[in-house]
Amino acid sequence: MLWLITGGIGTGKTAFADELANTVGHEGIWLSCPPFPEDQVNAKKLGESGYSEFLWTYSDADEALANKLNAINLESNFFRADRRVIVIDSLSGWLRGLYGRVEPDAANAGDRIDAEWQEVMAAILSFEGKVIIVTEDTLSGLSMSSREREFSYRLAAANRVLLDAGTTLYRMTAGMATEVKGYRLKRRNVRDENIYSDR
């Protein structure tokens, strides 16, 4: 099962992901990354949520994120997968970090970003268990650079794919979560295409 939590920066996505995890699981793995590459990961503290019976394990959502998800998936049995929830906080932060690791002038920069991004998305979509994905709404502006536009298109495409695959979408506004349901546009099946890129 997959839950998607989206919203702007500072709207309470992380706090809500914590609360949601405590309602759908009994233990969790929190994979965190900084919202911006230059920031330090502000790791959650054990017991911070106030749910004393809930056991958290914490790890960085770093460049090995796909490998971590695949390893968790492989070592899980049905009982463990049903009890445990994985939180990725946040997918948008991870993608931002990927752009920070790959210099724009590097050889084959776009291909390298595509490869790592698709690897992470494939690991998320193939995960057999409970996953909460924290992400951001994409923003646009008149002064966006081509790299910023590329980032926004990649993230927007991934958010759509995750919504299709997910159970529920929650949108955060000023600390309030709204369960979003509505009319979905009928689109062709793009799962076999390069849906995570800007193209």
N, C-alpha and C positions, 0 to 999 in steps of 0.2 A: 504494500500500500504506500502511496506517495501523497504527501500534502505539500502544497506550495503556499508560501507566505511572501507577499510582495508589498511594496510601499516605498516611500521616499526614505532618505537617510534620516535617522533619528526619530522614526515614528513608533518605535517599540516592537520591532520585528523579533529581536532576540529574546526579549522578555516573554513575548507571546509563544515563541517556539519552545521555550522552557516549560511554560504552562501546558501547552498542547502535548508535549512529550510525556508529561506526567499523567495525562489522561488516557493515553493510548498505549503506554508501555509500563514496565516495571523496572527497567534498567536502560541505560543509554550510553551511546558513544557520541561525544560532542566534537565535531571536526571544525575548528575555527580558523579563520584567516582574517587579517586586518582589512578594514574597509578600503584603505589606501596603502599602496606598497611601502611607503615610508613610515607608516605607523607600526607600532609594536602590537603583537596580539595581546589583547587584554583578556587573558584566560579567565573563564568563570571559576569561582571558588566552589569547592565541594560543599554541598549543603546550602548553597546560596539561595536556592529556589524556595527553601522552607519545607520541602517534602522530604522528611527525614528517612522515609522508607525507600526512596528512589536512589539508586546507585548510578552515579555518573563516572565515566572514564573520559579523559580529555586528551586530545591530540591536535596538532596543527594540520590544517588543510593546506598542505604545501604542494610542491611539484610532484610528490608521490601520492596524491589523492586517489587517482584511479587504482593504483596498486593496493592502497589501503582498503578501498571499498571492495575490490575483488578478493582480497585476503579474508576480510570479515565475512563475505558471502560464502567463501569456500569452507570456512571452519564452522559455520553455523549449522545446527540441526533444526528441525521443525519447531521443537519446543523453545529453543533459544531465540529463533527468529521471531516467534510470536510474542515473546516477553520483551524483546529488546527493540529500541528505536534509535535510529541514526539521525543526527542533526548535522546538516552542512550549513554553516553560518559564516560566510554566505557565498553562493555561487557567483554572484556579481563581483564580490571581492576577490574570489579566486581568479576570475577572468581578468580583472584589473591587474592582479599580480602577475599573471601570465604576460600581459602586455608590457609590464615593467621589466620582466626578465628577458624578453626578446627585444633587442634594439631595433628600431625601425629601419635602420640602414644595414642590418645584418643580412647576409646572403640567405635567400629563401625565407625571409621573416614570416611572410604570410603562410607559407606551407608549414612551417614549424608551429605556428599558432594553431592552424587548422588541425594538425595531427594531435597535439596535446589536448585541444578542446574536445575533439571528437572522441578521444580516448576516455576522458572524464564523463562525457555525456553517455557514452555506451556503458560505462560502469554503473552509472546511476540507473539507467533504464533497464539494465539486466539484473539489478539487485533484487534478491528474493527475500524481502522483509519490509519492515516499516521504516520509511525515510521521510524526514521533514526537510524541505529545501527552502532556505531563506534566500531571497533574491531582491532585486530592486526594480522599480519601474524605470524604463529607459526615458531619458530626457533629451530634448533637442533644443537647439538654439541657432541663431543666425551665424554665430562665430565658431561653430564646431569645426575642428580640423578633420582631415580625411581619416586620420587614425581614430579620432573620437567617434566619427560616424560609423566606422567599421566595427568598433566595440559595441556601439548601440544596436546595430543590426544583428550582430552575433547574439547578443544577450536577448534581444526581443524574439528572435527565432527560437532560441532555446527555451525561453519562457512559454512560448506557444506549444512546443513539443511536450514539455513537462506538464502543462495543463491538460493536454490531450491524454497523457498517460496517468495523470493523477486522480486522486479521489476527490479532493476539495481544494479550492483556492480561497485563501483569506487575504483581504487587503487591509493594511494597517493605515489608520489616519489618526494622528495625535494620540497614540496610545490605545485606540479602540480598534478591535478586529471586526471586520464585516465579512461574513461568508458570502462569497459572490457566486451567484447563479444567473444565467441569462442565455440569450439566444446566441448560438455559435454559428459562424459562417461555415457553410459546407465548402471544404477545400479538398483538392485532390490529395491522394495519399503521397506524402513527401518523405515518408520514413526511409526510403531507399536512396534518396537524393542527398546531396551535401547540404543538409538543412541547418547546420550550425555555423556556416560561414556567412560572409557578408554578400555572397553572390546569389 
